[in-house]
Amino acid sequence: MASGKPPFDSVEAHATTVYCPHCSAELLVQAQQAGDVVSCPHCNGRFQSPLPQAPAAFPPAGFGGQLHPGVKISVLISGIFNLLAGMFWISTVCGAFIGIPQLVLAIFELVYIAQVDRMSLQDARSQAQLLAVFQIISGMFNLVSLVCGILILAFASSERSV
């Protein structure tokens, strides 16, 4: 507080928004007060205002990109074929051992398709990779699922920029 100005002013071009650790009030700290110990005008709690951070040289993982469209297409194709394969295997003698896991995987894939646009990129990618592993395992009884699982692993590792 060496400048004589109060640390909290109206909105300025060089002000930083911080939250008081004591009362969680939203405060504006002037740039010249960065790193100083300041008092909250709401609760009079004292805390050190944060120092400005340099911009990252590289954006964090999952920032500025989107899921490859091949992932969603492959999951959809695999979901449909797993649904059909599950129904086929249930109609045979060994249906419970093969058909039910195929149907469960198909349901998971179709739910993933319905929710993928509301997920973060990291969550969408990790769930796609998990589904791909299950698709490869179920590929013993459904060749389309095996191929889609391999494609999803290849597509999920690549990232498209927005």
N, C-alpha and C positions, 0 to 999 in steps of 0.2 A: 504494500500500500504506500509505496514511496512517492507515487505521482501526485498524491493529494486528492485524486478523484475517487469517488466510491467505486467499488468493483462491479456494481450492478447498475446498469444504465438501461435506457431504452434501446431498442434494436439498433445495432451499429453494423457497419460492414465488417469490422474486425472483432466482433464479439463471438464468443463460443457458448453454446448452450450446455450447461452442466446440471446435474441433479444433486441436491444436498443429501449427503449420506445419513443425516439425522432425521429430516422430515420429508425427504423425497420431493421437495419443491423444485420446480424448474426455474433455473436462474441463468442470466446472461452475464458472462465474465468477459471483461475487455481483454483484448489480446495482450496488452502490456501488463496485465495482472496474472498471466499464465505462470504457474509454478509458485505463486505466492500463497501464503495462508490467508484466507478470507473468512469473513463471518456471513452467515446466512441472515438476510433481513427478516425472515419469517420466524426462525427459532433461535437465532443468535448462536447457533452451533458453528464451530470453527473447523475448517478443513482446507486442505491444499488443493488449489485449482489445478487441473491437469495441464501438462505441457502440450503444445501443438505437436502433432505427429506428421512426419513427412509422408507423402503419398507412397503407397507400395509400388515397387518397381514392376511387379507382376500382380495381376488381380488374384484374389484368393481362389482356391479350387471351387468350381461350381458357380463362379461369378461371370456374368457376361456371356454365357453359353446356354444352349438348350439341348435337350435330349435328341439324339439322332432319330429321324422319323422311321428308320428301319427297325428300331427297337419296338415301337408301338405296332407297326405292321406285323412284325414277326410274332409278337405276343398274341395279337388278335388271331392270326392264322393258326398258331399253335393251340390257342384256346378253343377255336371251333373244331379243329381236328381231334383234340383230346376229348371234347364232348362227344363227337361221333364215335371215336374209338372206344371210349368208356361205355357207351350204350351197346356197341357191338360186343365187347368182351363180357358185359353183364348178361347178354343173351346166350353165352356159351356156358359150359360146365364150370370152368375156372373163373367165372366172372367176378366173384367177390374179391379175389386176390389181385386181379389185374384191373378190372373195370372201375372199382370204387376209387382207387388212387388216381386213375385217369380223370374221373369226374371231379374229384376234389381239386386237382391241379387246374382243370378247365375253369372251375369257379373262381379260383384265385387269380387266374390270368384275366378273366373277364372283369373282375372287381378292380384289378390293377389298371386295366384300360379305362374304366369309368373314373378312376381317381387320379390318374397320372398327371393331369393338367393342373391339379391343385397342390401337387407335391413340390418340394424343393428339388433342385437338380440332383443334389447328392442323394436324397432319399429315393428319387425315381431311379437313379442309376444303380444304387445298391439293391433295391428290390428287383429290378430287372435282372441283375446278375444272379440273385438267388433263384428267381424263377428259371433262368437259363440252366442252372445246375440241375434243378428238378426235371426240366424238360429233357436234358441229356440222359438222366437216369431213366425216365419213362420212355426214352427212345428205343429201348429193347422191344417194346410192344407197339410203338408208333413212330415210324421212320420220319414223318413230317415234323414231329415234336423234336426229334434229335437234330434235324437240320436247322430248325428255328432256334433251338438252344445255342447252337454253335454261332449262328448269325447274330444273335443277341449279344453274346460275349464279345464278338468282334465290333459290333456297332456301339455297345455301351462304353467301350474303352476310348472311342473317338468322341470328339466334342465339336459341335458346330457353333460358330460365333453368331451372335444375333445380328 
